[in-house]
Amino acid sequence: MLERVDEIAADILARKIDKRAAVEGFESLSAADRGRLISRLKSAMPAGGCAQTVAPRRAGQLRCINERQLGASHLRFISDLADRYARFAPTSKQNAVKHRRYLVDARKIANLKKPIKSLQFHITYKTAVGPYLHDVDGNRYIDITGDNGVNLFGGSPELIANAVTNRVKDGYPLVGYTEELFEAAKLFCELTGNERVAFTQSGTEAVMWAVRMARAATRRSKIVIFERSYHGLSDTVGAVRSHDGSSVSAGLGIPQEYADQLIVLEYGNAEHLEIIAERSEEIAGVLVEPVQAAQPHLQPGHFLQELRKLTLETGMLLIFDEMITGFRVCPRGAQGHFGVKADIATYGKIAGGGMPTGMIGGAAKYLDFIDGGQWELEGSSMPKLERIYLGGTHTRNPVKLAATVAVLREMKRLCPGTLDCRGCSCFQKQLSARTEAMAEELNSFFREQGLPVRIDYFSSLFKFTFIDDPFGIVREMFLVQLRMNGVETSVSGNFFLTTAHSDEDVKAIVTAVKSSLSTLLTANFFLPVEDGAPQATEDSGGTAPGAQRGVSDADRQLEKLKELIRADFRKFEEGAH
Ligand code: PMP
């Protein structure tokens, strides 16, 4: 039914149907799908979008305090916390400063806030096993960093650790073939449904080569990427969309000439498909992060299906960057989830089992650009001449491939395998369901408390969205509190449940989140919003305006849908004048 949800959402957003038809579509859905439709509509309305401009604040609704609003009591709280934190993790704090002279680390300054910078240091870890991290000061944390999406089975699972150890014992030749290389390639193709695969040293490289392949295959130069997608650090994808829609260099050191090769569009915006159609003669490929880690609630299945049709019609490649979604949502990744087959797709993370790696999988006709395709040692056949260059010292490092084989064998053991991941109920789906249950329990808590916080999630990825101040001081304070309550997060803001987390671990995460926010609430880091002030966003499951005690959930949901549609139409009407 997810497809149906996407369809209705897309129709409403594109205003293909009127309010009555929207309500009828909504009523034809199951209760769960109604909830999904509402959250999809909410998320698809641009950041700061329609619902934000019109929804009145509910009584009891809170907002985050910002840096300029910090008063004496807040500063005292921060100073006390800094003292406690320094006692909690003294060696980590010392290390953060001591090694700065030699160690270059951009991450340590990510979202640094002057009033709380003494709290913003990295922990030095000692062990990472199962769902737990231990630091050098003897603290134990439940790990929800998932190592930025690498750990599906938790930290250092025995099956991977053994495979890596054995390979290290046997040596790790980098130049020729090893058995791991063959098994990794075969398993990868079987599980993902790709015809061929090439290994790279990182996800960044996989994307670079995928883009090169698309340009080689089409002899066109432009690549479409989307706002808020991430595709690694190379200049190949180093552009952002400016207010007038043009592409500008993503930062210092990236020449504008690179950005000029990119067309940056709005993800999920059906109107932007027309731009692709109009400029199709110069576009080699469209690169998507199918569910963006930056906004996992945006799951535009219908948009991707339309994009697939368009790219086929116009002879450009559709490239899925499955770095996070691949092997997480199901063995076939987002392609299996949405029922859309890309021409080529890039992978890494989970499939690397914790080792640095990347993969490009796809149709043989494109992968053949790397090695000239099929030919025989005997006889007269030779590789095709049209080729692109791809290499790298560690592309086939057998230690990382041993980890890959271990992960893929386990994946195959645990998932019965199906061509259509949407019908599957394998361990990944169960993990997704656990993530959803945890997120929704917390979302209810946020709503009850009037907190301007929401958990957005897709599959086993989740993130805390501080609605009115996404990267503000309160979010940073929350992450510190969470750590002191025994849950470790990362600066990326992307968090993950793994198969290693027990139900007790999940309960402990929930408790830590509630307790961390309650502490900040008590210390007045959230302030009441005056009645009638515009609301940053409105929630998906709480009491809708007009809802009363005794009104059924379905009625409340319907009310909410109408409110969203009203907001959207009003915005549309305002824009039209
Ligand atoms: N694409 C996506 C979607 C990613 O999430 C990442 C890594 N976070 C990359 C590309 C780059 O991968 P790597 O860090 O291995 O270079």
Boltz pocket constraint, residues with backbone or C-beta under 6 A from the ligand:
constraints:
  - pocket:
      binder: B
      contacts: [[A, 148], [A, 201], [A, 202], [A, 203], [A, 204], [A, 205], [A, 207], [A, 230], [A, 231], [A, 232], [A, 233], [A, 289], [A, 293], [A, 321], [A, 322], [A, 323], [A, 324], [A, 348], [A, 349], [A, 357], [A, 358]]
      max_distance: 6.0
